């Protein structure tokens, strides 16, 4: 499969897709960094508007393959810290992205960038309360996130595992003005 194949994003709601996300999370992150199954379920139950899966259309055109997912939660705080990333405040304006995962079989094909850019487009257009999107990244992934429109803010105070993390941010209004976010359209149904 190549990056010329278009991904389709839809919100995660079916149990089989939640289980698939849990499986991908645990196989994609070191044990001391991966979210637990209960935390993934918390995010899906309390912040479902920010929990999206990416699918590739199969050649038979009647089915799709779940290839990745992104999830996040809202906070009313102005910055990322352990507390703001462990909860979901439905009135918050800062979206904290927790997981950006592509199945190992589909990596290095440009699908992660496609997925993240579509996700940002969806969120900035369909969730007007979200003013900024932030995440933390290890050094080796910073270039990936900056290629998707995020800017490096600082070394993060959040501790997950042994490696340092960097804080990155995307301002939704600035992204719209810069043409990084396109006009809204109807987005995928829950899956």
C-alpha contacts under 8 A as a table, 3 or more apart, distances in Angstrom:
res1	aa1	res2	aa2	distance
1	X	5	X	6.91
1	X	106	X	7.65
1	X	109	X	7.42
2	X	5	X	5.76
2	X	109	X	5.57
2	X	110	X	7.55
3	X	6	X	7.20
3	X	109	X	5.12
3	X	110	X	4.92
3	X	111	X	5.77
3	X	114	X	7.95
5	X	56	X	7.29
6	X	56	X	6.78
7	X	54	X	6.04
7	X	55	X	5.51
7	X	56	X	5.17
7	X	57	X	7.60
7	X	111	X	7.42
7	X	114	X	7.15
7	X	115	X	6.91
8	X	54	X	5.62
8	X	55	X	5.16
8	X	56	X	6.44
8	X	57	X	7.88
8	X	188	X	7.22
9	X	52	X	6.28
9	X	53	X	5.46
9	X	54	X	4.51
9	X	55	X	6.27
9	X	115	X	7.44
9	X	118	X	7.53
9	X	119	X	7.62
9	X	187	X	7.51
9	X	188	X	5.87
10	X	52	X	5.39
10	X	53	X	5.54
10	X	54	X	6.76
10	X	187	X	6.95
10	X	188	X	4.25
10	X	189	X	5.40
10	X	190	X	5.39
10	X	191	X	6.19
11	X	48	X	7.07
11	X	49	X	6.92
11	X	50	X	7.69
11	X	51	X	5.80
11	X	52	X	4.25
11	X	53	X	6.09
11	X	188	X	6.87
11	X	189	X	6.29
11	X	190	X	4.23
11	X	191	X	5.85
12	X	17	X	6.37
12	X	18	X	6.63
12	X	44	X	7.33
12	X	48	X	7.18
12	X	51	X	5.97
12	X	52	X	5.42
12	X	53	X	5.97
12	X	190	X	5.46
12	X	191	X	4.95
13	X	17	X	7.01
13	X	18	X	6.86
13	X	44	X	7.49
13	X	48	X	7.76
13	X	190	X	5.69
13	X	191	X	5.24
14	X	17	X	5.40
14	X	18	X	6.38
14	X	190	X	7.77
14	X	191	X	5.47
15	X	18	X	5.02
15	X	19	X	6.14
16	X	19	X	5.13
16	X	20	X	6.17
17	X	20	X	4.83
17	X	21	X	6.14
17	X	66	X	7.76
17	X	191	X	7.10
18	X	21	X	5.08
18	X	22	X	6.27
18	X	40	X	7.93
18	X	41	X	7.39
18	X	44	X	7.87
19	X	22	X	5.03
19	X	23	X	6.18
20	X	23	X	5.06
20	X	24	X	6.15
20	X	66	X	7.93
21	X	24	X	5.09
21	X	25	X	6.03
21	X	40	X	7.90
21	X	68	X	7.49
21	X	69	X	6.68
22	X	25	X	5.11
22	X	26	X	6.30
22	X	36	X	7.71
22	X	37	X	5.75
22	X	40	X	6.59
23	X	26	X	5.36
23	X	27	X	6.26
24	X	27	X	5.21
24	X	28	X	5.83
24	X	68	X	7.67
24	X	101	X	7.06
24	X	102	X	7.75
24	X	103	X	6.40
25	X	28	X	5.24
25	X	29	X	6.19
25	X	34	X	6.06
25	X	35	X	6.87
25	X	99	X	7.63
25	X	101	X	7.00
26	X	29	X	5.85
26	X	30	X	7.46
26	X	31	X	7.02
26	X	34	X	5.69
26	X	35	X	7.38
26	X	36	X	7.80
27	X	30	X	7.70
28	X	34	X	7.72
28	X	101	X	7.02
28	X	103	X	7.77
28	X	104	X	7.65
29	X	32	X	7.99
29	X	33	X	5.91
29	X	34	X	5.01
30	X	33	X	5.35
30	X	34	X	6.02
31	X	34	X	5.45
32	X	160	X	6.80
32	X	161	X	5.18
33	X	160	X	5.49
33	X	161	X	5.65
35	X	39	X	5.87
35	X	40	X	6.39
36	X	39	X	5.11
36	X	40	X	6.31
37	X	40	X	5.13
37	X	41	X	6.18
38	X	41	X	5.03
38	X	42	X	6.04
39	X	42	X	4.86
39	X	43	X	6.22
40	X	43	X	5.20
40	X	44	X	6.28
41	X	44	X	5.01
41	X	45	X	5.94
42	X	45	X	5.11
42	X	46	X	5.86
42	X	47	X	7.74
43	X	46	X	5.35
43	X	47	X	5.09
43	X	48	X	6.64
43	X	51	X	7.30
43	X	71	X	7.22
43	X	72	X	6.99
43	X	73	X	6.76
43	X	88	X	7.76
44	X	47	X	5.51
44	X	48	X	4.61
44	X	51	X	6.08
44	X	71	X	7.98
45	X	48	X	5.90
46	X	88	X	6.86
47	X	50	X	5.64
47	X	51	X	6.80
47	X	72	X	7.15
47	X	73	X	5.79
47	X	74	X	7.70
47	X	88	X	6.79
47	X	90	X	7.64
48	X	51	X	5.02
48	X	52	X	7.95
49	X	52	X	7.74
50	X	70	X	7.72
50	X	71	X	5.51
50	X	72	X	5.46
50	X	73	X	6.71
50	X	123	X	7.55
51	X	69	X	7.40
51	X	70	X	5.90
51	X	71	X	4.21
51	X	72	X	6.46
52	X	69	X	5.61
52	X	70	X	5.48
52	X	71	X	6.32
52	X	119	X	7.55
53	X	66	X	6.95
53	X	67	X	7.64
53	X	68	X	5.72
53	X	69	X	4.10
53	X	70	X	6.45
54	X	66	X	5.99
54	X	67	X	5.70
54	X	68	X	5.07
54	X	69	X	5.68
54	X	115	X	6.45
55	X	64	X	5.79
55	X	65	X	5.22
55	X	66	X	4.59
55	X	67	X	5.50
55	X	68	X	7.19
56	X	64	X	5.45
56	X	65	X	5.28
56	X	66	X	6.84
56	X	67	X	6.88
57	X	61	X	6.08
57	X	62	X	7.85
57	X	63	X	6.29
57	X	64	X	4.46
57	X	65	X	6.49
58	X	61	X	5.43
58	X	62	X	7.10
58	X	63	X	5.59
58	X	64	X	5.19
58	X	65	X	6.59
60	X	63	X	6.79
61	X	64	X	7.63
67	X	102	X	5.73
67	X	103	X	5.34
67	X	106	X	6.79
68	X	100	X	7.64
68	X	101	X	5.21
68	X	102	X	4.11
68	X	103	X	5.68
68	X	112	X	7.90
68	X	115	X	7.96
69	X	99	X	7.37
69	X	100	X	6.08
69	X	101	X	5.44
69	X	102	X	6.72
69	X	115	X	7.93
70	X	97	X	7.34
70	X	98	X	7.46
70	X	99	X	5.24
70	X	100	X	4.62
70	X	101	X	6.45
70	X	116	X	7.60
70	X	119	X	7.68
71	X	97	X	5.87
71	X	98	X	5.82
71	X	99	X	5.48
71	X	100	X	7.12
72	X	95	X	6.36
72	X	96	X	5.23
72	X	97	X	4.09
72	X	98	X	5.15
72	X	99	X	7.11
73	X	85	X	7.17
73	X	87	X	7.04
73	X	88	X	5.09
73	X	89	X	7.44
73	X	95	X	5.65
73	X	96	X	5.35
73	X	97	X	6.69
73	X	98	X	7.71
74	X	87	X	7.77
74	X	88	X	5.16
74	X	89	X	5.30
74	X	90	X	6.15
74	X	91	X	7.44
74	X	92	X	5.08
74	X	93	X	6.48
74	X	94	X	5.54
74	X	95	X	4.52
74	X	96	X	6.03
75	X	78	X	7.89
75	X	84	X	5.73
75	X	85	X	7.64
75	X	87	X	7.44
75	X	88	X	6.08
75	X	89	X	5.07
75	X	90	X	7.50
75	X	91	X	7.43
75	X	92	X	4.37
75	X	93	X	6.42
75	X	94	X	5.40
75	X	95	X	6.53
75	X	96	X	7.30
76	X	89	X	6.53
76	X	91	X	6.64
76	X	92	X	3.84
76	X	93	X	5.85
76	X	94	X	6.39
77	X	80	X	7.51
77	X	84	X	6.77
77	X	92	X	7.34
77	X	94	X	7.20
78	X	94	X	7.02
79	X	84	X	7.77
80	X	84	X	5.91
80	X	85	X	6.59
80	X	96	X	7.31
80	X	134	X	7.56
80	X	135	X	7.93
80	X	158	X	7.60
80	X	167	X	7.99
81	X	84	X	5.36
81	X	85	X	6.18
81	X	157	X	6.68
81	X	158	X	5.60
82	X	85	X	5.33
82	X	86	X	6.23
82	X	158	X	5.82
82	X	159	X	7.80
83	X	86	X	5.20
83	X	87	X	6.69
84	X	87	X	5.84
84	X	88	X	7.65
85	X	88	X	7.73
85	X	96	X	6.47
85	X	98	X	7.73
89	X	92	X	5.35
91	X	129	X	7.78
92	X	95	X	7.60
92	X	129	X	7.34
92	X	130	X	7.42
93	X	129	X	5.28
93	X	130	X	4.38
93	X	131	X	5.43
93	X	132	X	6.82
94	X	130	X	5.74
94	X	131	X	6.13
94	X	132	X	5.07
94	X	133	X	5.85
94	X	134	X	7.20
95	X	130	X	6.34
95	X	131	X	7.99
95	X	132	X	6.30
95	X	133	X	4.70
95	X	134	X	6.17
96	X	133	X	6.08
96	X	134	X	5.07
96	X	135	X	5.67
97	X	100	X	7.64
97	X	133	X	7.10
97	X	134	X	6.16
97	X	135	X	5.07
97	X	136	X	7.98
98	X	135	X	6.71
98	X	136	X	7.96
100	X	112	X	7.68
100	X	116	X	7.46
101	X	112	X	7.36
102	X	106	X	6.52
102	X	107	X	6.16
102	X	111	X	7.47
102	X	112	X	6.08
103	X	106	X	5.53
103	X	107	X	6.53
104	X	107	X	5.25
106	X	109	X	6.48
106	X	111	X	7.29
107	X	110	X	7.32
107	X	111	X	6.95
107	X	112	X	7.25
108	X	111	X	7.48
109	X	112	X	7.83
110	X	113	X	5.57
110	X	114	X	6.38
111	X	114	X	4.93
111	X	115	X	5.95
112	X	115	X	5.07
112	X	116	X	6.13
113	X	116	X	5.18
113	X	117	X	6.00
113	X	144	X	7.44
113	X	147	X	7.90
113	X	148	X	6.30
114	X	117	X	5.32
114	X	118	X	6.12
115	X	118	X	5.25
115	X	119	X	6.08
116	X	119	X	4.97
116	X	120	X	6.14
116	X	148	X	7.00
117	X	120	X	5.17
117	X	121	X	6.17
117	X	148	X	6.03
118	X	121	X	5.00
118	X	122	X	6.10
119	X	122	X	5.07
119	X	123	X	6.11
120	X	123	X	5.18
120	X	124	X	5.94
120	X	181	X	7.38
121	X	124	X	5.35
121	X	125	X	6.10
121	X	180	X	7.95
121	X	181	X	5.07
121	X	182	X	6.59
121	X	184	X	7.69
122	X	125	X	5.33
122	X	126	X	5.78
122	X	127	X	7.86
122	X	184	X	7.27
122	X	187	X	7.22
123	X	126	X	5.30
123	X	127	X	5.27
123	X	128	X	7.96
123	X	130	X	7.44
124	X	127	X	5.90
124	X	128	X	6.61
124	X	130	X	6.83
124	X	131	X	7.84
124	X	172	X	5.52
124	X	173	X	7.84
124	X	176	X	7.96
124	X	181	X	7.25
125	X	128	X	6.70
125	X	181	X	7.90
125	X	183	X	7.15
125	X	184	X	5.28
126	X	184	X	7.24
127	X	130	X	5.74
128	X	131	X	7.27
130	X	133	X	7.31
130	X	172	X	7.37
131	X	171	X	6.23
131	X	172	X	5.48
131	X	173	X	6.94
132	X	169	X	6.86
132	X	170	X	5.69
132	X	171	X	4.52
132	X	172	X	5.57
133	X	169	X	5.65
133	X	170	X	5.13
133	X	171	X	6.47
133	X	172	X	7.27
134	X	167	X	7.12
134	X	168	X	5.57
134	X	169	X	4.35
134	X	170	X	6.37
135	X	167	X	5.95
135	X	168	X	5.46
135	X	169	X	6.63
136	X	156	X	7.02
136	X	165	X	5.84
136	X	166	X	5.30
136	X	167	X	4.57
136	X	168	X	6.05
137	X	141	X	6.15
137	X	142	X	6.15
137	X	165	X	5.23
137	X	166	X	5.12
137	X	167	X	6.53
137	X	168	X	7.36
138	X	141	X	5.66
138	X	142	X	6.62
138	X	163	X	7.19
138	X	164	X	6.58
138	X	165	X	4.84
138	X	166	X	6.17
139	X	142	X	5.36
139	X	164	X	7.84
139	X	165	X	6.90
139	X	166	X	6.87
140	X	143	X	7.16
141	X	144	X	5.23
141	X	145	X	6.54
142	X	145	X	5.25
142	X	146	X	6.19
142	X	152	X	7.64
142	X	166	X	7.67
143	X	146	X	5.13
143	X	147	X	6.11
144	X	147	X	5.20
144	X	148	X	6.65
145	X	148	X	5.08
145	X	149	X	6.70
145	X	150	X	5.60
145	X	151	X	7.79
145	X	168	X	7.82
146	X	149	X	5.12
146	X	150	X	4.58
146	X	151	X	5.65
146	X	152	X	7.44
147	X	150	X	7.22
149	X	170	X	6.55
149	X	175	X	7.66
149	X	180	X	7.34
150	X	168	X	5.88
150	X	169	X	5.16
150	X	170	X	4.77
151	X	168	X	5.28
151	X	169	X	5.35
151	X	170	X	6.47
152	X	166	X	7.00
152	X	167	X	6.01
152	X	168	X	4.42
152	X	169	X	6.59
153	X	166	X	7.45
153	X	167	X	5.44
153	X	168	X	5.38
153	X	169	X	6.74
154	X	166	X	5.85
154	X	167	X	5.39
154	X	168	X	7.46
155	X	164	X	7.41
155	X	165	X	6.10
155	X	166	X	4.45
155	X	167	X	5.92
156	X	159	X	7.86
156	X	164	X	7.37
156	X	165	X	5.38
156	X	166	X	4.99
156	X	167	X	5.18
157	X	165	X	7.85
158	X	165	X	7.18
159	X	162	X	7.57
159	X	164	X	7.25
159	X	165	X	7.49
160	X	163	X	7.45
170	X	175	X	7.20
171	X	174	X	5.38
171	X	175	X	6.06
172	X	175	X	5.04
172	X	176	X	6.26
172	X	181	X	7.99
173	X	176	X	5.11
173	X	177	X	6.28
174	X	177	X	5.04
174	X	178	X	6.03
175	X	178	X	5.11
175	X	179	X	6.23
175	X	180	X	5.03
175	X	181	X	5.68
176	X	179	X	5.18
176	X	180	X	5.84
176	X	181	X	4.76
176	X	182	X	6.84
177	X	180	X	7.61
177	X	181	X	7.99
178	X	181	X	7.70
179	X	182	X	6.33
